[in-house]
Amino acid sequence: MLAETRYEHIVLNDSRVPVISGTTMKVIELVLAQAAYGWSPEELRAQFPYLTLGQIYSALAYYWDHREELDSNIENRLEKVNRIHHETPAPPLVTRLRKKGLI
């Protein structure tokens, strides 16, 4: 079940994560793409042609109005990825390449 928000194109999924309505794209996914590549809303539209400019601007507005909460969520996700990366042993190929000084 989706919960509506006061943002026309943003709904909260069952986990209370904001997503762009009619899609499976999370608001933070769009924001991270913008941050990573420096894309304008128009460029985001070109990269994600299934989104309308209205959906994009609504997602960006939602982010800026909830920035602290979403940035905290992003930080928690990065910490989890880093923890898993450090806890997972390197594959044998990577180990062999490191021993040869190739990486």
C-alpha positions, 0 to 999 in steps of 0.5 A, spaced: 500 500 500 502 506 498 501 513 502 500 519 499 504 525 500 503 533 499 507 532 493 503 531 487 508 525 484 511 522 491 508 517 495 511 513 501 511 505 499 510 500 505 517 501 508 515 509 508 520 510 503 519 516 498 518 513 491 516 517 485 509 515 483 507 510 478 515 508 478 519 504 482 524 509 483 526 512 490 527 519 491 534 518 493 536 514 487 534 520 483 538 525 488 544 521 488 544 521 480 544 528 480 549 529 485 554 524 482 553 527 475 551 534 476 545 533 472 540 538 471 532 536 471 532 537 464 538 532 463 535 527 469 529 527 464 533 525 458 537 520 462 530 517 465 525 518 459 520 514 463 519 520 468 516 527 467 519 533 469 513 534 474 515 528 477 523 530 477 521 537 480 517 534 485 522 529 487 527 534 488 522 538 492 521 533 496 528 531 497 530 539 499 524 539 504 526 532 507 534 533 506 536 531 513 532 525 514 534 523 507 541 525 507 542 520 514 538 515 510 544 515 504 549 515 509 547 509 513 546 506 506 554 508 505 556 505 511 552 498 510 556 498 503 563 499 506 562 494 512 560 489 507 565 491 503 570 490 508 567 484 511 567 480 504 574 477 502 577 478 496 575 474 490 581 469 488 582 473 482 583 479 485 588 476 490 592 473 485 592 480 481 594 484 487 600 479 489 603 480 482 602 488 483 597 488 477 592 492 482 
